[in-house]
Amino acid sequence: MSADGSVIDSACFAGRPWLLLFHRGNWCPFCVAQVRELAAIYRALTDAGIGLVVISPQSETRTAALARRFDVPMSFLSDPGGRAAGALGIDAPGWPPAG
């Protein structure tokens, strides 16, 4: 789900390579540091044809707040309940604790 609450269809990722960063949320300093690192190399990745998506289980409001912190047009998505992470087999129910 996008930061504005609209549902994203996985078909929109077809046709080019994507880097998907699943993170815990704005409260996690390590996660925010990873997003900062991606923002710093955004231009190099997009010049190489790679799309960037940052995904977390937090609300759309918190997702939008994180997107505003970085002046980079990456896609920031919300995965409430970890459904996308679960479909990919990378979820960890009950861990880590929600900040």
Backbone as ProteinMPNN parsed JSONL, in Angstrom:
{"seq_chain_A": "MSADGSVIDSACFAGRPWLLLFHRGNWCPFCVAQVRELAAIYRALTDAGIGLVVISPQSETRTAALARRFDVPMSFLSDPGGRAAGALGIDAPGWPPAG", "coords_chain_A": {"N_chain_A": [[0.845, -1.156, 0.0], [0.533, 2.21, -0.793], [1.935, 5.296, 0.516], [-0.191, 7.03, 0.552], [-2.322, 5.412, 0.949], [-3.334, 3.947, -1.187], [-3.759, 0.864, -2.946], [-1.148, -1.219, -4.107], [-0.368, -2.992, -6.972], [1.405, -5.941, -7.608], [2.142, -6.346, -10.225], [3.054, -3.977, -11.239], [5.736, -3.975, -10.892], [6.925, -5.415, -12.843], [9.174, -6.016, -15.58], [11.566, -4.633, -15.082], [14.54, -4.529, -13.024], [14.262, -4.498, -9.452], [15.009, -3.115, -6.285], [14.066, -4.098, -3.24], [13.522, -2.949, -0.084], [12.786, -4.16, 2.924], [11.833, -2.979, 6.003], [11.755, -2.368, 9.587], [10.58, -0.046, 10.707], [10.062, 3.533, 11.327], [10.987, 3.977, 13.886], [13.239, 2.465, 14.251], [16.634, 2.829, 14.434], [18.612, 1.579, 12.907], [17.279, 0.72, 10.639], [16.432, 3.159, 9.533], [18.928, 4.204, 8.975], [19.693, 2.474, 6.927], [17.837, 3.203, 4.948], [18.686, 5.815, 4.564], [21.218, 5.316, 3.448], [20.45, 4.109, 1.016], [19.13, 6.287, -0.133], [21.298, 7.938, -0.573], [22.632, 6.656, -2.647], [20.808, 6.587, -4.6], [20.608, 7.847, -7.194], [22.692, 6.584, -8.685], [21.772, 3.949, -8.683], [19.27, 4.169, -10.013], [20.169, 5.185, -12.442], [21.364, 2.914, -13.38], [19.181, 1.492, -14.025], [17.665, 0.366, -12.009], [14.929, 0.068, -9.889], [13.738, 1.448, -6.79], [12.268, 0.46, -3.751], [10.894, 1.021, -0.625], [9.734, -0.679, 2.123], [7.535, -1.165, 4.842], [5.967, -2.478, 7.859], [4.534, -0.533, 9.108], [2.082, 2.131, 9.655], [0.352, 4.01, 7.054], [0.598, 6.726, 7.55], [2.953, 6.954, 9.097], [4.702, 5.896, 7.246], [4.552, 7.81, 5.204], [5.671, 9.944, 6.606], [8.323, 9.106, 6.874], [9.074, 9.052, 4.188], [9.011, 11.784, 3.615], [11.254, 12.629, 4.977], [13.405, 12.081, 3.379], [14.648, 13.384, 0.465], [14.143, 12.051, -2.038], [12.896, 10.395, -4.851], [12.023, 7.676, -4.206], [9.925, 4.778, -3.916], [7.814, 4.532, -1.21], [6.329, 2.203, 0.718], [3.607, 0.737, 2.565], [3.12, -2.145, 4.488], [0.839, -3.4, 5.979], [0.333, -5.642, 8.627], [2.164, -7.332, 7.548], [1.737, -8.75, 5.136], [2.825, -8.787, 2.478], [5.51, -9.337, 3.031], [5.152, -11.831, 4.229], [4.132, -13.301, 2.051], [6.404, -13.446, 0.537], [7.937, -14.985, 2.125], [9.604, -13.907, 4.053], [8.868, -12.883, 6.439], [8.718, -12.356, 10.0], [6.935, -13.263, 12.294], [5.958, -11.797, 15.35], [8.511, -11.015, 15.916], [10.768, -8.555, 14.954], [10.108, -6.911, 18.111], [7.485, -4.527, 18.032], [8.367, -1.178, 17.83]], "CA_chain_A": [[0.0, 0.0, 0.0], [1.353, 3.416, -0.856], [1.826, 6.196, 1.666], [-1.511, 7.681, 0.54], [-3.336, 4.396, 1.212], [-3.775, 3.203, -2.366], [-3.205, -0.489, -3.056], [-0.164, -1.385, -5.172], [-0.401, -4.316, -7.591], [2.772, -6.396, -7.866], [2.405, -6.295, -11.671], [3.751, -2.726, -11.573], [7.177, -4.199, -10.755], [7.393, -6.236, -13.968], [9.886, -5.384, -16.683], [12.845, -4.043, -14.713], [14.967, -4.996, -11.695], [13.877, -3.666, -8.315], [15.587, -3.364, -4.981], [13.024, -3.95, -2.231], [14.051, -2.922, 1.275], [11.799, -4.327, 3.984], [12.4, -2.516, 7.272], [10.833, -2.45, 10.719], [9.825, 1.196, 10.892], [10.76, 4.786, 11.613], [11.534, 3.921, 15.242], [14.466, 1.666, 14.241], [17.738, 3.625, 13.892], [19.343, 0.817, 11.894], [16.458, 0.749, 9.429], [16.506, 4.514, 8.972], [20.281, 4.323, 8.414], [19.684, 1.784, 5.629], [17.102, 4.046, 4.008], [19.584, 6.938, 4.272], [22.242, 4.818, 2.518], [19.823, 3.967, -0.298], [18.889, 7.625, -0.669], [22.587, 8.479, -1.012], [23.048, 6.033, -3.914], [19.614, 6.517, -5.437], [20.888, 8.233, -8.592], [23.499, 5.531, -9.313], [20.915, 2.77, -8.901], [18.288, 4.441, -11.069], [20.909, 5.284, -13.702], [21.615, 1.53, -13.798], [17.896, 0.893, -14.369], [17.114, -0.336, -10.853], [13.936, 0.798, -9.116], [13.867, 1.28, -5.339], [11.034, 0.464, -2.969], [11.101, 0.866, 0.809], [8.486, -1.262, 2.612], [7.505, -1.453, 6.276], [4.642, -2.844, 8.351], [3.933, 0.581, 9.832], [0.928, 2.788, 9.034], [0.606, 4.91, 5.923], [1.018, 8.018, 8.103], [4.38, 6.861, 9.452], [5.421, 5.677, 5.994], [4.636, 9.12, 4.551], [6.612, 10.759, 7.375], [9.674, 8.679, 6.51], [9.311, 9.502, 2.807], [9.297, 13.221, 3.644], [12.602, 12.861, 5.53], [14.409, 11.883, 2.33], [14.24, 14.084, -0.75], [14.473, 11.135, -3.127], [11.619, 9.833, -5.303], [11.85, 6.234, -4.05], [8.579, 4.409, -3.495], [7.698, 4.13, 0.189], [5.086, 1.451, 0.815], [3.213, 0.178, 3.849], [2.717, -3.555, 4.409], [0.199, -3.673, 7.268], [0.171, -7.057, 8.914], [3.244, -8.095, 6.932], [1.224, -9.665, 4.108], [3.788, -8.929, 1.378], [6.676, -10.044, 3.579], [4.742, -13.224, 4.398], [4.034, -13.94, 0.73], [7.773, -13.676, 0.08], [8.59, -15.887, 3.067], [10.649, -13.203, 4.804], [8.301, -12.293, 7.648], [9.136, -12.928, 11.286], [5.844, -12.911, 13.217], [6.342, -11.653, 16.75], [9.866, -10.494, 16.04], [11.18, -7.914, 16.193], [8.996, -6.244, 18.776], [7.128, -3.232, 17.439], [8.94, -0.093, 18.627]], "C_chain_A": [[0.902, 1.233, 0.0], [1.117, 4.289, 0.375], [0.481, 6.917, 1.698], [-2.653, 6.691, 0.723], [-3.826, 3.622, 0.009], [-3.038, 1.861, -2.457], [-2.291, -0.568, -4.277], [-0.246, -2.818, -5.681], [1.032, -4.717, -7.932], [3.126, -6.383, -9.354], [3.154, -5.021, -12.055], [5.27, -2.875, -11.466], [7.752, -5.026, -11.906], [8.206, -5.393, -14.953], [11.198, -4.701, -16.343], [13.263, -4.588, -13.348], [14.583, -3.978, -10.619], [14.655, -4.075, -7.086], [14.485, -3.067, -3.97], [13.668, -4.01, -0.861], [12.88, -3.029, 2.239], [12.47, -3.895, 5.283], [11.325, -2.492, 8.337], [10.007, -1.192, 10.923], [10.7, 2.37, 11.244], [11.462, 4.767, 12.963], [12.887, 3.212, 15.291], [15.623, 2.462, 13.637], [18.536, 2.894, 12.817], [18.594, 0.826, 10.557], [16.535, 2.111, 8.746], [17.883, 4.75, 8.363], [20.354, 3.627, 7.059], [18.956, 2.607, 4.575], [17.974, 5.233, 3.6], [20.663, 6.516, 3.266], [21.67, 4.637, 1.118], [19.574, 5.324, -0.938], [20.18, 8.217, -1.231], [23.031, 7.895, -2.355], [21.886, 5.897, -4.895], [19.919, 6.77, -6.912], [21.678, 7.141, -9.315], [22.645, 4.306, -9.614], [19.912, 3.013, -10.024], [18.963, 4.615, -12.425], [21.229, 3.903, -14.261], [20.312, 0.791, -14.12], [17.219, 0.145, -13.236], [16.133, 0.575, -10.127], [14.104, 0.506, -7.638], [12.508, 1.392, -4.664], [11.398, 0.193, -1.513], [9.755, 0.451, 1.407], [8.583, -1.527, 4.11], [6.088, -1.822, 6.693], [3.925, -1.695, 9.061], [2.796, 1.224, 9.03], [1.344, 3.663, 7.856], [1.105, 6.267, 6.414], [2.501, 8.016, 8.436], [5.234, 6.642, 8.201], [5.604, 7.0, 5.259], [5.624, 10.028, 5.276], [8.053, 10.392, 7.032], [10.017, 9.153, 5.099], [9.661, 10.985, 2.772], [10.694, 13.521, 4.167], [13.683, 12.797, 4.463], [13.889, 12.486, 1.041], [14.654, 13.282, -1.978], [13.169, 10.464, -3.565], [11.541, 8.301, -5.289], [10.393, 5.985, -3.692], [8.631, 3.936, -2.05], [6.334, 3.478, 0.349], [4.867, 0.914, 2.221], [2.703, -1.239, 3.625], [2.057, -3.949, 5.734], [-0.04, -5.169, 7.464], [1.232, -7.932, 8.273], [2.814, -9.057, 5.846], [2.211, -9.875, 2.959], [5.028, -9.685, 1.852], [6.356, -11.521, 3.769], [4.672, -13.966, 3.08], [5.417, -14.256, 0.165], [8.549, -14.616, 1.002], [9.691, -15.234, 3.883], [10.101, -12.552, 6.073], [8.815, -13.019, 8.887], [8.075, -12.559, 12.309], [6.314, -12.871, 14.668], [7.754, -11.147, 16.967], [10.168, -9.619, 14.842], [9.979, -7.264, 16.856], [8.736, -4.888, 18.117], [7.603, -2.13, 18.372], [7.882, 0.698, 19.267]], "O_chain_A": [[1.906, 1.283, 0.709], [0.208, 4.039, 1.167], [0.053, 7.37, 2.76], [-3.822, 7.073, 0.661], [-4.653, 2.722, 0.156], [-1.867, 1.745, -2.097], [-2.619, -0.05, -5.344], [-0.197, -3.758, -4.889], [1.787, -3.916, -8.483], [4.307, -6.408, -9.701], [3.82, -4.988, -13.09], [6.009, -1.993, -11.904], [8.951, -5.302, -11.928], [7.947, -4.203, -15.129], [11.887, -4.228, -17.247], [12.415, -5.063, -12.593], [14.58, -2.769, -10.852], [14.926, -5.258, -6.878], [14.026, -1.93, -3.855], [14.294, -5.01, -0.511], [12.077, -2.104, 2.358], [13.547, -4.385, 5.625], [10.135, -2.584, 8.038], [8.832, -1.282, 11.282], [11.909, 2.237, 11.435], [12.445, 5.484, 13.153], [13.611, 3.345, 16.278], [15.602, 2.747, 12.439], [19.077, 3.528, 11.911], [19.2, 0.926, 9.49], [16.685, 2.197, 7.527], [17.997, 5.426, 7.34], [21.002, 4.128, 6.14], [19.409, 2.698, 3.434], [18.0, 5.614, 2.43], [20.984, 7.266, 2.343], [22.33, 4.972, 0.134], [19.779, 5.497, -2.139], [20.158, 8.915, -2.245], [23.728, 8.563, -3.118], [21.978, 5.181, -5.892], [19.525, 5.985, -7.774], [21.354, 6.809, -10.456], [22.778, 3.696, -10.675], [19.727, 2.156, -10.888], [18.397, 4.235, -13.449], [21.351, 3.736, -15.474], [20.335, -0.395, -14.448], [16.294, -0.632, -13.474], [16.461, 1.713, -9.79], [14.565, -0.575, -7.269], [11.713, 2.284, -4.96], [12.124, -0.754, -1.212], [8.753, 1.142, 1.223], [9.588, -2.05, 4.592], [5.125, -1.525, 5.986], [2.815, -1.879, 9.562], [2.585, 0.891, 7.864], [2.514, 4.005, 7.688], [1.945, 6.89, 5.764], [3.222, 8.956, 8.102], [6.355, 7.144, 8.112], [6.687, 7.283, 4.748], [6.34, 10.799, 4.637], [8.907, 11.27, 6.913], [11.134, 9.608, 4.851], [10.513, 11.401, 1.987], [11.264, 14.561, 3.836], [14.753, 13.386, 4.619], [12.805, 12.132, 0.578], [15.403, 13.755, -2.834], [12.408, 10.007, -2.712], [11.053, 7.695, -6.243], [9.706, 6.888, -3.215], [9.406, 3.042, -1.71], [5.304, 4.12, 0.142], [5.816, 0.67, 2.966], [1.948, -1.499, 2.688], [2.618, -4.718, 6.514], [-0.548, -5.858, 6.579], [1.205, -9.152, 8.436], [3.46, -10.086, 5.647], [2.415, -11.004, 2.513], [5.531, -10.566, 1.155], [7.201, -12.375, 3.498], [5.096, -15.117, 2.985], [5.583, -15.214, -0.59], [9.679, -14.999, 0.699], [10.606, -15.91, 4.353], [10.792, -11.757, 6.71], [9.284, -14.154, 8.812], [8.278, -11.646, 13.11], [6.979, -13.789, 15.147], [8.146, -10.877, 18.103], [9.79, -10.009, 13.737], [8.94, -7.088, 16.22], [9.667, -4.198, 17.702], [7.285, -2.136, 19.561], [8.175, 1.658, 19.981]]}, "name": "protein", "num_of_chains": 1, "seq": "MSADGSVIDSACFAGRPWLLLFHRGNWCPFCVAQVRELAAIYRALTDAGIGLVVISPQSETRTAALARRFDVPMSFLSDPGGRAAGALGIDAPGWPPAG"}
